Amino acid sequence: MKRSYITQILILVLILFTSGLSPFALAQSAPARAISASPDTFSCDAVTEIPKVECEALVALYNSTNGLGWTDKMGWLEINTPCSWFGVHCRSGRILQIHLPGNQLTGSIPPEIGNLTELDFLELSRNALSGPIPPEIGALRNLWGLELWSNQLSGELPSELWGLTNLSVLWLGGNKLSGAIPGEIASLKRLAYLRLGSNQLSGSIPPELGQLTNLVLLELFWNKLTGSIPDHLGNLMHLEGLYLQGNQLAGDIPPSLGNLTNLQSLSLSSNQLTGGIPLALGNLPKLQRLELGSNQLAGSIPPELGLLTSLKYLDLSSNRLTGTIPLTLGNLSGLQTLRLENNQLVGSIPAELGNLTELQMLWLNSNQLTGGIPPALGNLAKLQRFSLANNPLAGMIPPELGGLASLQELSLGNNQLVGAIPGQLGNLGQLQYLYLSNNRLSGSVPKELAQLANLLVLYLDRNQLSGAVPPEMGGFTRLRVLSLDANLLSGTIPPELGSLANLERLGLSTNRLTGVVPVELGRLTKLRELGLSNNLLEGEIPSDLRKLTNLQYLGLSGNQLTGAVPAELDELTMLRSLMVNRNPLNGPLPSTLINLNLSRLWYDQTDLCEPGDPLFQTWLSSITNLQGTNVICGTQTVSGTVWDDLNRDGIQDVGEPPLPGLTVTLAANAGSLLSITAGRQVVTSVDGGYQFQFVAPGAYNITVTGRGGYLPTVPGPVAITVPAEGDVTVPPIGLAEAPVHVWLPLIRK
């Protein structure tokens, strides 16, 4: 609010002249001969240039605010000429002003401050002062400026303040002041700047504030004020800034605010205001900033807002606004920020918004906007942040958006956009965030995106993208998030992705990716999430993943991974979720996993077993989200063969061939104490053989699932008992092709 600061300077200069002071250098009384002392030996008895009572007030201020710890304490309690002490200004042998902002004052303001009766300006802002504002400050009748902002002052506003009728500047913001703002504040007729923001003030806004007709700036933001906005504030014709955001104000916005023709900033956001936006706000020709976001405003956006030709910032977000976006907003040629997100706006996006060539932020997300994205928005050459997410927008992404040379964030997720991702988006050299998730985009991932050298976040998940993951993506040297989940991508995972040194999240799950997990992924030492679930990946889990020491989530579920779980994964000390279920993995879970503090572990529907030692079982039971096989590892092996019982006699005769490719299941016998929920399954080899390893002692059943038309010649499962020591060889199991019954018709003569 540039004009506001100019007005403030003019008022200060005027007051300084009328008080007999130069605005550029405060005259001081003729200095007496300085005599050195120390804080321990200093005495006001040796001071002659100001009254002793004023000297003692300065000493009290020094001692009460830990003067020894001040950033600059030059001269204080060291020489007997207080008018030359840092921050002290005098005239005609009296202390006129004290300026000690940001000087590390701690403690409280002493009551002796009230003895400086000629003081006209007191500035102790940006310190760590605590306690109440002393009521003795009311004795400073000449005071025109009081700045105590950005401290830790508490308590209520002392009633003595309202007797300081010469006050022009009262700045107490950024403290912990509580209580109400009394109507007696109206006695400060000369007040131009009232700044009480960021405190804990409560109660209602007194309508008497409307009597302070010299007010230029009124700040009551981020308090606990309730009630409605007084209609009387419409009387403050000189007001340039009105900041009431961050309270609990309710009711309608008074139309009388439309009378404030000098107003440049109006902020009422983050309250509980209801009703509509007054049409009268369109009468504020100097308004540059209008903030009404985060309320409960309803109705439509008044087209009259298009008359605010000085407007640079318009925020109507997070309300209950309905109707369409007025075409007249396209007249706000100086607008830099337009926020209409989180409303219930309908209809299409006006192409007229493409006229706002000064626009830097455009947020229309989370509405009910329909139709396509206007190509005219590609004219917004200064646009930096652009969000249309969470709307039912349809059609294709206009290639014209590739002309937004200043764009840093593009968010089009959660719409119904179709077609290919335009390669022109690769021209957005400043782009850092690209969100296209949850649309219906198809085609391949454009290689041109690899030109986005500044990209930090790329979300393309939950679309219908196909083809391979471009190896060129390995050139995203600054990328932190790469999310390609839930698409139709195929081919192998490019090892070039191992060059993404700054990557923190890699999501490739729920695609059709094949091949092995590249060992190069072990280079991604900043990675926190690695999601490769629900693909067609094969081979073993690379032990190089142990290098991902920042990893918190590892998802490998639903693939065709084989072999054992690498024992080296115990080096992933940050890991909280490990999911390897629905893979043909086998062998025991590494006992070293007990070094991990896991909250989720899934290894069901695998051939993995659990070490039976009590320490491992205790650790396993501590995991809150556990999906396992419940198979206790043993040291024994159970093996056998399956053959084709051609003559169905249950005896393996010479010449009866083996049966490969059949599923053999090992399950706990009903009478066994061992619990196996899903069983363990293997497939017979070329010679009809099968083998189960790491089987614990107990009673089991062996069943064979035959191919179509084949049945066991000996009905029922084969029961076996695994002893404490020694392997078990199961008697050969025969299957035979079921006989075919041919029914012939009965022929009568």
WOSUL-V46210 format. One record per residue. N is the residue number from 1. PHI is phi in whole degrees, 0 to 359 (NA if undefined). Layout:
N:PHI ; N:PHI
This chain:
1:NA ; 2:300 ; 3:296 ; 4:302 ; 5:290 ; 6:297 ; 7:299 ; 8:298 ; 9:297 ; 10:299 ; 11:296 ; 12:296 ; 13:297 ; 14:299 ; 15:293 ; 16:297 ; 17:297 ; 18:291 ; 19:271 ; 20:87 ; 21:253 ; 22:286 ; 23:288 ; 24:254 ; 25:209 ; 26:286 ; 27:290 ; 28:244 ; 29:294 ; 30:301 ; 31:291 ; 32:282 ; 33:293 ; 34:288 ; 35:240 ; 36:287 ; 37:210 ; 38:215 ; 39:304 ; 40:280 ; 41:249 ; 42:295 ; 43:220 ; 44:291 ; 45:296 ; 46:270 ; 47:266 ; 48:239 ; 49:277 ; 50:223 ; 51:301 ; 52:300 ; 53:296 ; 54:286 ; 55:300 ; 56:294 ; 57:293 ; 58:293 ; 59:298 ; 60:296 ; 61:297 ; 62:298 ; 63:289 ; 64:286 ; 65:242 ; 66:56 ; 67:304 ; 68:297 ; 69:263 ; 70:295 ; 71:294 ; 72:229 ; 73:234 ; 74:306 ; 75:87 ; 76:296 ; 77:56 ; 78:241 ; 79:233 ; 80:267 ; 81:240 ; 82:302 ; 83:292 ; 84:258 ; 85:291 ; 86:304 ; 87:84 ; 88:256 ; 89:232 ; 90:236 ; 91:208 ; 92:53 ; 93:73 ; 94:229 ; 95:284 ; 96:255 ; 97:215 ; 98:230 ; 99:235 ; 100:226 ; 101:287 ; 102:55 ; 103:246 ; 104:61 ; 105:283 ; 106:235 ; 107:90 ; 108:242 ; 109:280 ; 110:285 ; 111:296 ; 112:298 ; 113:301 ; 114:291 ; 115:276 ; 116:272 ; 117:290 ; 118:265 ; 119:296 ; 120:244 ; 121:211 ; 122:231 ; 123:235 ; 124:234 ; 125:287 ; 126:57 ; 127:235 ; 128:234 ; 129:290 ; 130:228 ; 131:80 ; 132:278 ; 133:283 ; 134:296 ; 135:298 ; 136:299 ; 137:296 ; 138:293 ; 139:279 ; 140:274 ; 141:293 ; 142:271 ; 143:295 ; 144:248 ; 145:224 ; 146:231 ; 147:237 ; 148:237 ; 149:290 ; 150:58 ; 151:230 ; 152:233 ; 153:293 ; 154:227 ; 155:87 ; 156:272 ; 157:291 ; 158:294 ; 159:298 ; 160:296 ; 161:299 ; 162:284 ; 163:269 ; 164:275 ; 165:289 ; 166:269 ; 167:299 ; 168:248 ; 169:234 ; 170:233 ; 171:236 ; 172:237 ; 173:294 ; 174:70 ; 175:235 ; 176:236 ; 177:292 ; 178:230 ; 179:86 ; 180:264 ; 181:267 ; 182:283 ; 183:295 ; 184:298 ; 185:300 ; 186:296 ; 187:288 ; 188:274 ; 189:296 ; 190:272 ; 191:297 ; 192:250 ; 193:230 ; 194:244 ; 195:233 ; 196:239 ; 197:293 ; 198:57 ; 199:232 ; 200:235 ; 201:292 ; 202:230 ; 203:83 ; 204:264 ; 205:282 ; 206:294 ; 207:297 ; 208:298 ; 209:301 ; 210:294 ; 211:272 ; 212:275 ; 213:288 ; 214:268 ; 215:298 ; 216:255 ; 217:221 ; 218:232 ; 219:240 ; 220:233 ; 221:293 ; 222:49 ; 223:236 ; 224:237 ; 225:288 ; 226:235 ; 227:82 ; 228:258 ; 229:280 ; 230:299 ; 231:298 ; 232:294 ; 233:297 ; 234:291 ; 235:273 ; 236:276 ; 237:292 ; 238:268 ; 239:295 ; 240:249 ; 241:222 ; 242:234 ; 243:238 ; 244:238 ; 245:292 ; 246:74 ; 247:239 ; 248:236 ; 249:290 ; 250:231 ; 251:85 ; 252:276 ; 253:282 ; 254:297 ; 255:299 ; 256:297 ; 257:298 ; 258:292 ; 259:278 ; 260:277 ; 261:290 ; 262:265 ; 263:294 ; 264:249 ; 265:224 ; 266:228 ; 267:238 ; 268:238 ; 269:291 ; 270:57 ; 271:232 ; 272:234 ; 273:290 ; 274:235 ; 275:80 ; 276:264 ; 277:277 ; 278:300 ; 279:298 ; 280:296 ; 281:295 ; 282:287 ; 283:266 ; 284:260 ; 285:293 ; 286:264 ; 287:295 ; 288:251 ; 289:221 ; 290:233 ; 291:239 ; 292:235 ; 293:292 ; 294:57 ; 295:232 ; 296:235 ; 297:293 ; 298:233 ; 299:83 ; 300:265 ; 301:281 ; 302:296 ; 303:301 ; 304:300 ; 305:298 ; 306:291 ; 307:273 ; 308:278 ; 309:289 ; 310:269 ; 311:293 ; 312:244 ; 313:223 ; 314:229 ; 315:234 ; 316:241 ; 317:290 ; 318:54 ; 319:233 ; 320:236 ; 321:290 ; 322:235 ; 323:80 ; 324:261 ; 325:281 ; 326:299 ; 327:297 ; 328:294 ; 329:297 ; 330:291 ; 331:274 ; 332:279 ; 333:296 ; 334:264 ; 335:295 ; 336:251 ; 337:224 ; 338:229 ; 339:238 ; 340:237 ; 341:291 ; 342:59 ; 343:231 ; 344:234 ; 345:290 ; 346:234 ; 347:83 ; 348:268 ; 349:281 ; 350:296 ; 351:297 ; 352:299 ; 353:296 ; 354:293 ; 355:278 ; 356:277 ; 357:289 ; 358:267 ; 359:295 ; 360:246 ; 361:225 ; 362:225 ; 363:241 ; 364:239 ; 365:291 ; 366:60 ; 367:233 ; 368:234 ; 369:289 ; 370:235 ; 371:82 ; 372:261 ; 373:273 ; 374:298 ; 375:301 ; 376:298 ; 377:294 ; 378:291 ; 379:278 ; 380:278 ; 381:295 ; 382:263 ; 383:295 ; 384:248 ; 385:229 ; 386:219 ; 387:226 ; 388:239 ; 389:296 ; 390:60 ; 391:227 ; 392:272 ; 393:292 ; 394:236 ; 395:83 ; 396:262 ; 397:285 ; 398:296 ; 399:298 ; 400:299 ; 401:297 ; 402:292 ; 403:268 ; 404:279 ; 405:296 ; 406:264 ; 407:294 ; 408:248 ; 409:221 ; 410:231 ; 411:236 ; 412:236 ; 413:291 ; 414:58 ; 415:236 ; 416:234 ; 417:289 ; 418:234 ; 419:83 ; 420:276 ; 421:284 ; 422:298 ; 423:296 ; 424:297 ; 425:298 ; 426:292 ; 427:276 ; 428:279 ; 429:296 ; 430:265 ; 431:295 ; 432:244 ; 433:229 ; 434:231 ; 435:242 ; 436:234 ; 437:297 ; 438:56 ; 439:237 ; 440:235 ; 441:292 ; 442:229 ; 443:81 ; 444:271 ; 445:285 ; 446:298 ; 447:295 ; 448:298 ; 449:298 ; 450:294 ; 451:281 ; 452:280 ; 453:294 ; 454:263 ; 455:295 ; 456:252 ; 457:224 ; 458:226 ; 459:246 ; 460:238 ; 461:290 ; 462:56 ; 463:231 ; 464:235 ; 465:291 ; 466:230 ; 467:83 ; 468:272 ; 469:285 ; 470:299 ; 471:300 ; 472:299 ; 473:297 ; 474:294 ; 475:271 ; 476:284 ; 477:292 ; 478:260 ; 479:298 ; 480:251 ; 481:228 ; 482:231 ; 483:240 ; 484:239 ; 485:299 ; 486:56 ; 487:233 ; 488:239 ; 489:292 ; 490:228 ; 491:82 ; 492:267 ; 493:281 ; 494:298 ; 495:297 ; 496:298 ; 497:298 ; 498:292 ; 499:270 ; 500:280 ; 501:296 ; 502:259 ; 503:292 ; 504:248 ; 505:219 ; 506:235 ; 507:242 ; 508:233 ; 509:288 ; 510:55 ; 511:229 ; 512:234 ; 513:288 ; 514:237 ; 515:82 ; 516:262 ; 517:283 ; 518:298 ; 519:295 ; 520:297 ; 521:297 ; 522:293 ; 523:278 ; 524:280 ; 525:290 ; 526:266 ; 527:295 ; 528:250 ; 529:227 ; 530:231 ; 531:245 ; 532:236 ; 533:293 ; 534:58 ; 535:231 ; 536:237 ; 537:291 ; 538:227 ; 539:83 ; 540:268 ; 541:288 ; 542:294 ; 543:291 ; 544:296 ; 545:297 ; 546:297 ; 547:283 ; 548:277 ; 549:289 ; 550:262 ; 551:292 ; 552:247 ; 553:224 ; 554:230 ; 555:248 ; 556:237 ; 557:298 ; 558:64 ; 559:236 ; 560:236 ; 561:289 ; 562:236 ; 563:83 ; 564:260 ; 565:283 ; 566:299 ; 567:296 ; 568:293 ; 569:296 ; 570:292 ; 571:280 ; 572:275 ; 573:292 ; 574:269 ; 575:293 ; 576:242 ; 577:230 ; 578:230 ; 579:232 ; 580:235 ; 581:292 ; 582:58 ; 583:223 ; 584:279 ; 585:289 ; 586:216 ; 587:93 ; 588:281 ; 589:296 ; 590:300 ; 591:295 ; 592:288 ; 593:298 ; 594:296 ; 595:283 ; 596:262 ; 597:261 ; 598:278 ; 599:253 ; 600:218 ; 601:218 ; 602:241 ; 603:216 ; 604:291 ; 605:56 ; 606:226 ; 607:255 ; 608:274 ; 609:234 ; 610:253 ; 611:304 ; 612:273 ; 613:293 ; 614:302 ; 615:297 ; 616:291 ; 617:294 ; 618:294 ; 619:298 ; 620:298 ; 621:290 ; 622:277 ; 623:279 ; 624:289 ; 625:244 ; 626:239 ; 627:231 ; 628:236 ; 629:267 ; 630:59 ; 631:257 ; 632:275 ; 633:291 ; 634:239 ; 635:246 ; 636:271 ; 637:240 ; 638:247 ; 639:221 ; 640:181 ; 641:225 ; 642:231 ; 643:230 ; 644:269 ; 645:277 ; 646:299 ; 647:264 ; 648:56 ; 649:259 ; 650:77 ; 651:238 ; 652:282 ; 653:268 ; 654:299 ; 655:95 ; 656:279 ; 657:281 ; 658:286 ; 659:243 ; 660:276 ; 661:77 ; 662:262 ; 663:269 ; 664:247 ; 665:245 ; 666:253 ; 667:229 ; 668:292 ; 669:294 ; 670:303 ; 671:270 ; 672:277 ; 673:283 ; 674:283 ; 675:258 ; 676:235 ; 677:280 ; 678:256 ; 679:76 ; 680:236 ; 681:233 ; 682:225 ; 683:244 ; 684:294 ; 685:277 ; 686:299 ; 687:272 ; 688:79 ; 689:274 ; 690:214 ; 691:205 ; 692:246 ; 693:251 ; 694:57 ; 695:268 ; 696:275 ; 697:300 ; 698:153 ; 699:259 ; 700:224 ; 701:239 ; 702:250 ; 703:231 ; 704:240 ; 705:265 ; 706:281 ; 707:288 ; 708:306 ; 709:89 ; 710:256 ; 711:225 ; 712:298 ; 713:283 ; 714:249 ; 715:298 ; 716:84 ; 717:287 ; 718:265 ; 719:273 ; 720:226 ; 721:234 ; 722:264 ; 723:282 ; 724:294 ; 725:225 ; 726:99 ; 727:275 ; 728:236 ; 729:252 ; 730:279 ; 731:304 ; 732:306 ; 733:250 ; 734:259 ; 735:235 ; 736:225 ; 737:290 ; 738:299 ; 739:295 ; 740:260 ; 741:267 ; 742:254 ; 743:264 ; 744:263 ; 745:291 ; 746:282 ; 747:254 ; 748:259 ; 749:285
